[in-house]
Amino acid sequence: MKTTNRLSQVLLLLFFFVLTTSFSQQTHYITLHVNTQQINSQNELEVCYFTSQSPDGNSTTSDGNIEDFTTVVNAGDTIIWRGESSNNPGADTVNISSINYHGGDNVFDQNVLNGNGGSPEEVVGVVRVGTNGQTEKYAIKFKVFNNGNQNGGTYQIDPKITVKP
């Protein structure tokens, strides 16, 4: 009797562990790489690219039109956007100042997600529960600093987020 009871407890714990880990929220890191020496208001789509690091360790890089870059997430996941100089990472800074809803479905709790004020500045967002199967077009707004001096104004690129069904 004790062995059967113990076995059922172990199976119940195992089932609970599998269930909770398969539906747990994950963190995705999206890095905007910018050629901080060449960027201007006419060429931001040509001198930038994205990399995305998923929780499972896989990474993807944008190719072709940077505005077609799509990050695939689950409802409840956290996304962290950060910027990085592709040519002078030690001296130049890319600050992600905000993520703005731009079209499609709004998968966040608000239209504008603001930066954290850090250096480099990052933005964190949590995908709303119940947004399964939805796609959002958003504007990532960023500023570039060369050796502490701002290069141009605020730049903008419009990638996408898709929530798995």
N, C-alpha and C positions, 0 to 999 in steps of 0.2 A: 504494500500500500504506500509506504513512504517513497519508494523508488518511482512509482507512477506519479505521485504528487510532485516530486522533485522534477521529473521529466516534463510535466505539464507547465511548471513554473519556468523552466529554462526555455521551453518553446514559446511561451508567452512573452518572455523578455526578448528573445530573438526576433519575434514578429514585431514587437514594439520598436526595436532598434532599426530594423529594415524599413519600417513604415516612416519613422521620423527622419531618417537620413535621406530617403528618396524624395521627400517633399520639403526639405530644408531650403532656406533662402541662401543664395550665393552672391558673391561680389564679383563684378566685371570691371576691369580697368580699361578705359579707352584713352589712349595717348595720342594727342595731336602733335606731330613732328613738323616743325616749321624751319625753313631756311631763313634764319633771322637777319642775314645780311642782304638777301635779295628781295624779301617781301615788300610789296607796295600795294596800293588799292586796286591796281589793275591785274595783278597776277597771283592773288592768294590761292586760287585753285590749282595753280601749276607748281607752287613751291612748298606745298603742304601735303602730308599724307597721314593716315590713321593706322595705328596698330591697336588691336583689341586682344586682351588677355582674358580668357574665360577661366572659370574656377577649376576646370579639369586640366588646366595647363596648356591647352591649345591656344595658339595665337593666329590671328589673321591680319593681313595688311591690305589696305585699300589699293586697288589698281584701277586704271581707267579713270572715269569721272569720280572724283572724291565725294561728290554729293550723292552718289549712289551707294556709298558705304552704308551697310546695314548691320546693326548689332542685334543678335537674336538672344532674348532673355526669357525668363519665366516670371510670371506674376509674383510679386514679393521680393524679387532680387534687388540688390543695391548696385548702382552704377557710379563709378568714380571717374570723372573726366580730369585729365591733367595734360599740361603742355610741356614741350621739350624742344630745345634748339637742336636741329639736326646737324648744324655746322659748327656751333660754338657753345656746347653745353655748359662749360665752366663759367663763362662770363655773361651769356645772354639768357634772358628769361622769357618764357611764354606763360602769361597769366590767363587762365580760363575764367572770365568774369561772370558769365551766365549761360544757362541753357534755357531757350525760349521756345514754347510751343509755337509751331509754324504751320501746321496743317495735319489733316487726317484725324486720328483718334488721340485724345490727350491721355497718355498712360500714367501721368503723375498726378499728385493731388493739387497742383497749382500750375499756372501758365508760365511762370518764371522761376527757375531755380538759380539762386544767386551764389556767387563764389564765397569761399571761406575767409577771404581777406589775407591769406597767407602769401608767402613768397617762396616758390611759385604758388599762385592761387589755383585752387581746385574747386570743382563743384561735385556735390554728392546728391544723388536722387534715388528714391525707392519707388519701384514700379508698383502701382496700385493693384491690389487683389481684385479679381473680377475683370481684368483687361485682356484675358486670354484671346488670342487670335487677332488682336488689334495692332495697327501700325501707326506710328507717329513720325511726322516730319518735324524736325526741330532745328533751330538755329543755335550753333555754338558760337558765342561771341568771345573774342580774345584780344589781348594787347601784347605787343612785343617790345621788349626792352633790350637795347644793345649797350652793354656795360653800364646799366642803370639808367640810360636815357631812352625815353619812349620813341619808338620808330613808328611814325604814322599814328593813326587814330585807332578805333576799334574795328577789327576785322570780323568777318562772318562767313561761316560755311554751314550748309544745310544738309546734314546726313539724316539717317532714319534709325528707328528702333522698331523691331517687331517682337511681339510677345507670343511665345509658343501657344498653340491652341490647347 
